[in-house]
Amino acid sequence: MRERLPEYLKRPIIDTDTTRNVRRILKDRCLTTVCENARCPNKNECYTKNTATFLIMGNVCTRNCRYCNISSERPKPLDEKEPRHVAEAIKDLGLKYAVLTSVTRDDLPDGGAEHFVRCIEEIRTLNPDTKIEILTPDFKGDTIALDKIIKAHPDVFNHNIETVRELFKTARPQGNYDLSLRVLKYVKERGNLTTKSGLMIGLGETPLQIEETLCDLKKASVDILTIGQYIQPSKAHLPVAKYYTPEEYESLQKLAHKVGFKYFQIGPLVRSSYRAAELL
């Protein structure tokens, strides 16, 4: 029997002029967001603040992570106008901090790194005062692709580890735990960028495994950490093994501090880009 969603994980539906305006701007620019595609529980809160996390390079993924609501199909060709449209939407929304993420595009020679770069360049052309955070796939560890990203110098480079080593192959069968750590370490050492990574909990990990993952991220010189509750998008996805209590999240905050993280966002509804500007 599936455990019922605790009340503290439920969010009300909010429909205001502001949320409708955000949706209109995204629709007019033919843009998608991870807020919609990944069924983020914080979507309405973010929309009320006139912000959203842009999902670039389409809304289908070449990988099939078993926790993710984004569908896995043959992707369409890149929209060459997308970088400009993203920059225009950021200007329309008046964002001083923009977050871009993407589906994984293993079909592209550089995994889409150049497309990220074009988005960064267009944003800086139209919005020179806007800070930019990017949440990227692993690019299969391709250092040439990573060097393109580093050269564009986003304000924050985020790549999520997502889960502990012992559950990685179950949750991310086409990914690699150590490769993700190498990506984060390479970007820090090569580019000296502010780096960030996130972890979902509730998939069956143990307290020791969480601590080991935090230690691994710290060894990779990650600056910013996020931890939040995994919520099953549908019955076809991995089931929730445990709903952590608010008190347990307080313990995880103490653990992050003990491991050596100065900057972290840890709580039931925390997601990678949740209140990202506040963390930076």
N, C-alpha and C positions, 0 to 999 in steps of 0.2 A: 504494500500500500504506500502511495506517495505521501510524503509529509507535506502538510499544508504550509503555504507561504506565510511566514510570521507577519504580524501587522506592521512591524517596523520596516519591512521591506516593500510595503505597498505605497504607491504614490497616486494622488488624485489626478484626474484628467483636467487640464487647464486650457481654456479656450478664451483668449483675449485678443484685443486689437494687435498687441505686440506679437503674440504667437502666430496669428494669421498673417501678419506682415512678413515675418521670417519665412513662412511657408511660401508666400507669394514671391518673394525675392529669389528663393531657391528654384521655384518652378519657372520663373521668367528666364533664369540663366541656365535652365536645363541641368541643374546640379543635384547630386544626391548627397545624403549625409549618413554617417554611421549611426547617428541617432535613430533614424528611421529603419535602416537596413538591419541593424543588430538588435533592434528592439530595446534600446537603452532605457532603463527606468527613470533616468534623470532628464529625458528629452524635454518635457514640458517646463521643468525648472530652468533649463538652459535657454529655451526659446523665450521665456518671459524676461530673460536678461539680454535678449536680442543677440544671442550667439548660437553657434552650432559647430559641429566638427565635420569638416568637408571630407567626403569619401571620393577619392579620385581614381581614374583609370577604370571606371565602370562599376557595376554592382554585382558582378559574378566573379568567383574566385577559381584559380586553377588548383587550389588545394581544398581538402575536405576535412577541416578540423571538426571534431565531434562535439564541440561545445558551441559552435558559432552558427548564427542564424543566416549568414550570408550564403547564398546558394553556390554550388560548385558546378559549373558548366563550361562550355567553350566560350571564352570571352570575345567581345567585339573589338574591332580595331580602336586604337586610341582616338579620342576626340581632340583634334589639334587646337580647337578653340577653347578647350576647357581651362587651361592656365589663365587666359584672359578673363573668362567668365568668373572664375574663382576670385580673382583680384577685384573685379567689378562688384561682386557680391559683398566682399569684405568692405569695400568702400561704401556701398549702400547701407550696410549694417553699422558702419562706424566702428568697426572692431579695432582695438588697439593691441589685441593678442589673438592670433589666428592659429587654429590647430588643423593640420591636414593629415589624413591617414589614407590608406589605400587597400584594395584587395591585393592578394599576391598574384603577380603576373609572371609565372615561370615560362610563359610562351614568348616573352620578349627577351632579346639578347642580353640586355642589361637589367632585366627585372623591373624596368620602369624608372630607373634612377634618373635618367635624363628628363623624364616627364616631371618628376619631383622638382628638379632643378629649374625647369621652365616655369613651374608654378611659383617657386620662390622668387625668381627674377621678376615675373609679372606683378606679384604682390608688392615687391619693393619699389617697382616703378610707379604704381598707382597709390601705394600706401607706405611711403618711406618711413613713417614713424611706428608702423605696426610690427610687433615682435612675432616671430614665426616658430611654432613647434611642429615637428613632423613625427609621425608614428609610422615606422616603415616595416615591411617584411624583412626577411633575413638576406635577400638577394643571393641566396645559396652561398653566402660568404665571399662573393666576388669582390675582391679588393679594388678592382678598377671601377666597378659601380659605386662602391662606398667612397672612393676618392672623389667621384663627381659630386656626391652629396656633401662631403667635407669641404670641398672647394666653394660650394654655394653658401656655406656657413650659416645654417639655420641657428636660431637662438637656443633651441633645445632639440636634441636628437633622442627620440624615444623608440625603443624596440622591446616589446613585451616578452618576458620569459614565459609567462602565462601559468605554468604549473611546475611542480617539483620534478626532479629527475625521474623518480620511480614511476610517475604517471604520464610522462611526456609522450611516449609512444602510443599510449592509449588515447590521449586527448589530441595529440598533434602527430599523427602517423607519418606525415611527410616532412616533419621538422626534425631538428636535432638540438638537444639541450646544450651540449658543449659548443655547437656552432653559434647558437644565439649569444652565449657568453663571449665567444671570440669576436663576434660582430661589435658588441658593446665595448669591449676592451680595445679593439682596433680603432674605433672612432674616437675614443678618449685619447689614446696614445698618439695617434696620427694627426688628429685635428684639434685636440684639446677643447672639444665641444662640451657643453653641459649635457650630460646623458641621464636618461630616465628609463625605468623599466617597471612593469607591473605584474602582479600575481593574482590569480583567482584562487579562492579557497572554497572548499565544500565538495571537492571531487573524491575525497577519501585519503587525503594526505595526513601525515602524523605531525604533531608539534615539532619533533626532531627534524623531520624532512623540511618543514617550513624554515626552521632556523638554519639548516644547511644551505637552503636556497638563498636566503638573505646573505649568508656569509659568502656564497659564490658571487652574488651580485656586487657585494662590497669589494671583493678581490678584483672584480672586473672594473673597479673604479666608478661604479654607477653613483651619480649624485643624488637623484630623486627617486623615491620608491612609492608605488601605490599598491594597496592591497584591498580587495573587495570581495563580496560574496558572489559565487557562481549561482546564477538562476537559470534553470533549464528552459530554453526557448520553446521546445515542443517535446512531445513524447518520443520523437525520433532521435533526440539528442541524448548525451550522457545524463544519467539521473543525478540528482543532488544526493550526496552521501551524508551531508551534515549542514545544518544552518547554524552558523556561529552566532552567539549572543553578543549584545553590545558590550558586556563585561569582558568577553574573550577578545574583542577588538581592542579594548583598553590594554589588555596584556600584550597584544601584538605590537601596540605602539611602544610599550616599554622594551619589548624585544628589539624592535628596529633601532631604538636609541642605544641599547646595549651593544648591538652589532656595530654601531658607528654611523648610522644615517642621521644627518642633521635635518634633512628635508624629506618629509613623507606625508602622505595622505592615506589614512587607514580607517576604514569603516564599512558598514554593511553595503551601502550603495555607491561606494567609491568605484570609479572607472578611470581608465587611463587619462582621459582629457577632462575629468571632472574638476572644475575650479582650477584649471591648469595655470591661469595667470596668477592666481594667489600664491601658488607654490613657487613659481619663479621669483 
